[in-house]
Amino acid sequence: TLDTPATPALLAAFLVRAVADDVLPPAFVKQLPPEALVSERMRETLSHARAQLAAAHFSGRRRNVWGRAARGAAVGGVEDLKVAVSEIVRELLSSGEEGEALRCVRELHTPAFHHELVKRLIVAAIDVPRREQELAVGLVQRMVTEEVLSPEQLCLGRQRAAEGAEDLRLDNPRAPELIADFLERLPG
């Protein structure tokens, strides 16, 4: 665990997926092994796995315990990622929970796709009140500060939003102006 401090969490993810795929029975995680075989790390691992298996809201995510990208393009792919990014944006703007949105972004394990999140935040922000715009700006700023969002992905997301401004004019005549205003508030 010195080389990989996240070992308990990774092993817990493995156990959760094994139970979800019926490779292991749930009792394997619920029962403690003999005392002589139990270490603090093993208890931590089993505790993580039990918590995930007990959480009713976690059942749909067990399939993606390694992240959506781990499923491969043939199974998940770009369309799944776009749906996930849209869900993150929608949830952020409705709940205001920046920390939860950031956690979800990290769980996607797709840093090369963060430009899509930036673009969608910008596009969504043109049709919402100032409070929600500030939430979008805040998430981007936090992603940059915590080095979740690379400068290249930020730049690409900004560029893609700016390129789509004229098309958005059909739905909102002020779209180019609103996007320009929003871009000024973003870092970078």
N, C-alpha and C positions, 0 to 999 in steps of 0.2 A: 504493500500500500504506500510505500515511500515514493515509488515511481509513478503510481497512479492513485492519488488521494481519493478519487471518485469511485474506487473499486466497489464499496458497498452499494452505491446507487446503480452502478452498471450491472452488478450481479442481481440486484433486486429487479431491474428491468428484464434481465434474462429469465428470472424465475416467473415473473408476471406473464411474460410472453409464452413461456413453456406451459403454464397453467391454462392460459387463454387458448392455446393450440391443442390442449388435451394431451400434451406430452408428459406432464406431471399432474398427479392428482392435487387438488387444493390442500389436502391434509399434509402434503410434503412441506408446505410453507407454514401451515398452522401449528404443527407439532414441533417442539424443540428436540434437537438431537440429544443423545446422551450427554450429560454434564461434562464428561472428559473431553468431548469434541467441540464444546462451545467456547468461542472467544468473543471478545467485545465487538469485533468487526462482524462476526457472524450474527450476533444479536441485532446489530444495526441493520445489516442486510435483510434479515427476516422481518424486522420491524417495518422497513421501507416497503417490502413486498406485501406484507399483510395490509398495510394502510392503503396501498393502491388497489388491492383486490377487494377490500371492504368498501371502498368509495363507490357508491352507485353511479355517480357522474363520470367515473373513469372508464366504464365498460367499453364505450365506443373508441376510446383512445388506446386501449390495450394493443390493438392491431398495429398502432403506429408508435409503439413504445420506443423504437429506435429512431423515430423521426420519419416524416413522410418521404424524405429523399432516399432513405434506406430501402424503400420498397422498389425503387427503380422506375425508370421512365415508362416501361411497358405496363406497369401496374398502376402507378400514380401519375406522375408526370406533371407537366406544366399546368394542365387544367385543374388538377387537385390543388396545386400551389396557389393558383389564382383565386380559387374558392376560399382557401384558408386565409389568404391575405385580405380578401374582402370581408371575411368574418372578423378578422382582427380589427380592421378599420371600423366596421359597423359597431362592434362591441366597445371599442375605445370611445367613439362618439356618443354612444348611448349611456355607458356606465361611467365614463371619466376615469377609469382605473388604468392609469399609465403603467404602473408596475406589472399588472396582469398582462397588458398588451405586450410589454417588453419580454415577459416570460414566454409568451406564446411565440413571439418572433424567434427567440432563441431555440425553442423546441422544434421549430421547422428545420433547423440545421441546414439552411440554404443561403449562405451569405452572398452567393452569386445572383440571388433573386431579390435582394433587398431593394433594388431599384424599382421593382414593381410596387412595393409597399410605399415608397416615397411618392411615386406617381399617383397611386390611388388615394393617398392622404391628401395630396394637393387637389386632385379632381373632386374629391368628396368635400373639401373645405370651401369650395366656391358656392355651395348651396346650403351652408349651415350658418347658424349665428356665430358671432365672434368668440363665444366661450368654447365652442367645439373646434373652431380654427386654432385657438390657443392650445387645446389639447393635442391637436395634430402637430403643431410646431414643437410643443413640449416633448412629444414622443421622439421626433426626429432629433432634437437637441440632445436628449438623453441617450439615444442610440449612438450618436457621435461621441459624446462625452465618455460613455462606457465602452467605446471602441467596438460596438456591435455592428455599426454601419461604417463601411470604409468610405473614404473621400471619393473614390471612383464610383461606387454605387450611388452615393448621394448626387454626384454630378450627373450620372446617367438618368436617375429618376427625375431630377429637375429638368433635364433636357427633354425627356420624353413627355413630361407634362406640358412644357412650353410648346413643343411641336403639335400637341393635340388641342391647343387653345382655340384655334380657328374652327375646328370641328365642333367643339363644345359651344361655340357661339350660337349654333342652331337652337340649343336648349336654353341657353342663357346668354343674351346679347352682351352682357358685361363680362363674360368668361375670360377673355384675354386680359382685361384690366384687373380682374380679381386674382387671376393666376399670377400676374406680374407682382401684385401687391403681396401675395402670399410668399412668393419666391424671395422677396426682399427680407422677409422675416426669418427665413431658414438660415441655418449656419452654412458657411462655405461660400 
